[in-house]
Amino acid sequence: MNSLRRSQLRQLLVLTEGILQDAKQREWESMMEKELARRALMEDFFQQQSTEQEAPQIEEIIRQVMLLDKKIIAMAEAGKLDILKKMRDLSAGQQAIDAYTTNSSP
């Protein structure tokens, strides 16, 4: 494997680890920016023909990325549920304010 492809594989793993850290910290915007960069890198990497000698290294990185992705997805789902709960709470609060405003008018 040439140094460029080796570097791309390392970068793919580094970006995935960064996405996981962002998910842990609920940094959704940063997470999405890294995901877009990762997607572009993957498209570039996999447009190139792989050799049989590269296959074991590529397979290992893909396995690591998939494992990390499972964790990322679980954290993103938990974050999504938390945001939905907060939105429901805000909506309930707004309804209470609207009811008070309506009922307190002379």
PyMOL commands that set and color helices and strands:
alter all, ss='L'
color gray80, all
select helices_A, chain A and resi 3-24+28-47+55-103
alter helices_A, ss='H'
color red, helices_A
deselect
rebuild
show_as cartoon
